[in-house]
Amino acid sequence: MTTLFFDIGATLADGRLEADGSWLLRPRPRVTQVLDAFAGEPKGIISNPGTEQDAVAQITEALHEAFPGRFPDDHLIHFGPKNSRTIFDDAVASSDGAADDCVFVGEDHDERAFARTAGMRVAPHPVFTRAAIENRPVFWTRIDVPEGQTLGALESVANGTEAVPVHVASPRLVLAMATALGVETLQQAGFTTDVRAQVEDTAAFLVRDDRSVPVPEAFAGASEGSRKAAEGAMRAAAAFCFASGELTGYPRQISSLGPAPGGVYVASPAGVPIEEVHTQGAKPGHTERLLPDPALLSRPGETQAEEFAAAPSAGFDETGDGLPSPETLAAVRATVTPEALRTHVARISGVEPLVPGEPLRIRSRDAAHADNGLVVDALVRHFQDLGLVVRRHAFRWRGRQLFNVEAEHRVEGAESAVLITGHLDSTAQSGHFVDANGDPRPYDPSVDPAPGADDDGSGTAAVMAAAECLHALVAAGRAPTRHVRFVLFNAEEQALVGSKRYARAAAAADDRIAGVFQMDMIAGLQDGSPPAVEIHAGSSVPGPVVAASDALGDLVARTVPAIASDFEVQQLTGAGDPASGRSDHASFHERGWAAITVSENLFGPDGGPATGTRQYHTPGDTLLDEDHDTQYAATIACSVTATALTFAGL
């Protein structure tokens, strides 16, 4: 008999640490059905609950609440680090069987690699549990949706077979995991499949290449579709060749999964740091981690996006100029100030102590740095002091326990939430470092400084100030009509991992999100440059999210002149938006929700020069940098905050 061992976080359930310190686990789609299908098989757990006090007891209680009666064998439940084969060997020993009679089901490809070294069979998702038992491989598979078929029809077929989507490139192309049985079922339903590499212990990424691609003259007279296909194939080849060349020296190499929007899909083996590959001239967010999700094709946010697109001015004064009220504008100006932003940035970037009155100054917020967790703790305390309900949304990245921070003001009877967001982590990946001999060496994220004052200390500070503004408005007797959430995502620099996990969990929980206002780098302004703000609404995902995100951007664009009349507003929409798919708002687009990212003049649209920070992803991105302008940041933060709070009904 086969013994099945499951990871908890992300594989079985989405986990979050509640305001009272307890854990809540929400089962992932299709998981309960899989567990019930193997009711007669012994089932265990291999999971790392972290180092928090009483974590094992709390996770165990949450596990049995989420999956009552499905994990009755305590001796098969193993908690601890999964950064070696040790815990997997222990699990095999507890099964009283051979390693080959044990299956580990886990989303994390590094953990699957350790399980394989212990002799276990592995599955990258619970849907493929039976395939692992029967020793059948799972493949990365491109699915073409023919004319006359829809993504909804594909979802109906995929959810009834051994197939799980990981990315929707367009209404006609989906990247998925599938077994041969799943592929056969898809083909019988009329979908064309292109089977690529085996999944095993690899993870899928979309790697974009921002360099220009000259299309051969032979295509000069070809149709637009042919030219685009040729350009896509050439861009994919260039991106893959560059990435694979940068990653030589590892025991295993990445493999191409074919062209993707703006670049190439790749399968990256365990231990290969593809997130650290940067092509020359790479724009922010050029690498995107792709997560398996049976519900990816349903886009639950589309219903809310349709509602918003039909009435985009809800919450605004439609009898006047459609702007936030004078009272809201005054409150925002009084709280979201250059001084407030400077204070917050100073603490989270290391210029001042992280906690007033204590000596500690942080060096980095990189996801691999120990200071990341200290900043999370400080952010939690800040939001708690404002009377908000604070939760930590947990996920693991490269063996580390990380948290997104969510602080919510709940409104009784409200049907949806407005999110004001940024990302709390940083990186100095593009900096220059030397060893003791003065020779160049790679960036070490665990020890090197990465202050990230602009990226995205400025956005994080703006979210903190926005929460202070809401606190002041509520204290003055005003109340929103929608829930308001202040969310700070972790591991954005690691291919949007934190926001991907958050949005995926929100979709599984049938969350109702009216709109997402993301601020990512809002303080960079080169001396003498005219102030400009970029409003990014462009989505690579078709459907209602396109019009709804554009309408959300329109609201901010109308508010900016009420805050500062000298600002140039650059609205970027559609497929031509250079930030499409590249910041945390894209994780919400992927689920159908209206979302925008607001930034400094980062991309230099319309062929003009970018006037944002010149210290992007370097140790020089500090509060004291000549390009860091808190007055400029406050104008952008005020514009976004006033719009978002008005949209929330204030």
Secondary structure as UniProt FT lines:
FT   STRAND          3..6
FT   TURN            10..12
FT   STRAND          13..17
FT   TURN            19..20
FT   STRAND          23..27
FT   TURN            29..30
FT   HELIX           31..37
FT   TURN            38..40
FT   STRAND          43..47
FT   TURN            53..54
FT   HELIX           55..66
FT   TURN            68..69
FT   HELIX           74..76
FT   STRAND          77..79
FT   HELIX           86..95
FT   HELIX           99..101
FT   STRAND          102..105
FT   HELIX           109..117
FT   TURN            118..119
FT   STRAND          121..123
FT   HELIX           126..128
FT   HELIX           129..133
FT   TURN            134..135
FT   STRAND          138..144
FT   TURN            147..148
FT   HELIX           151..158
FT   TURN            159..162
FT   STRAND          163..170
FT   TURN            171..172
FT   STRAND          173..179
FT   HELIX           180..188
FT   TURN            189..190
FT   STRAND          192..198
FT   TURN            200..201
FT   STRAND          202..208
FT   HELIX           217..219
FT   TURN            220..221
FT   HELIX           224..246
FT   TURN            247..249
FT   STRAND          255..260
FT   TURN            261..262
FT   STRAND          263..269
FT   TURN            270..271
FT   HELIX           274..276
FT   TURN            280..281
FT   TURN            284..285
FT   STRAND          287..289
FT   TURN            294..298
FT   TURN            300..301
FT   HELIX           302..310
FT   TURN            312..315
FT   TURN            318..321
FT   HELIX           326..335
FT   HELIX           338..349
FT   TURN            356..357
FT   TURN            367..368
FT   HELIX           371..385
FT   TURN            386..387
FT   STRAND          389..397
FT   TURN            398..399
FT   STRAND          400..409
FT   TURN            412..413
FT   STRAND          417..423
FT   TURN            429..430
FT   STRAND          433..434
FT   TURN            436..437
FT   STRAND          440..441
FT   TURN            445..447
FT   HELIX           453..458
FT   HELIX           459..475
FT   TURN            476..477
FT   STRAND          483..489
FT   HELIX           492..494
FT   HELIX           497..508
FT   TURN            509..510
FT   STRAND          513..519
FT   TURN            527..528
FT   STRAND          532..536
FT   HELIX           544..563
FT   TURN            565..566
FT   STRAND          568..572
FT   TURN            575..576
FT   TURN            578..582
FT   HELIX           585..589
FT   TURN            590..592
FT   STRAND          595..599
FT   HELIX           605..607
FT   TURN            616..617
FT   TURN            619..620
FT   TURN            623..624
FT   TURN            626..627
FT   HELIX           630..647
FT   TURN            648..649
//
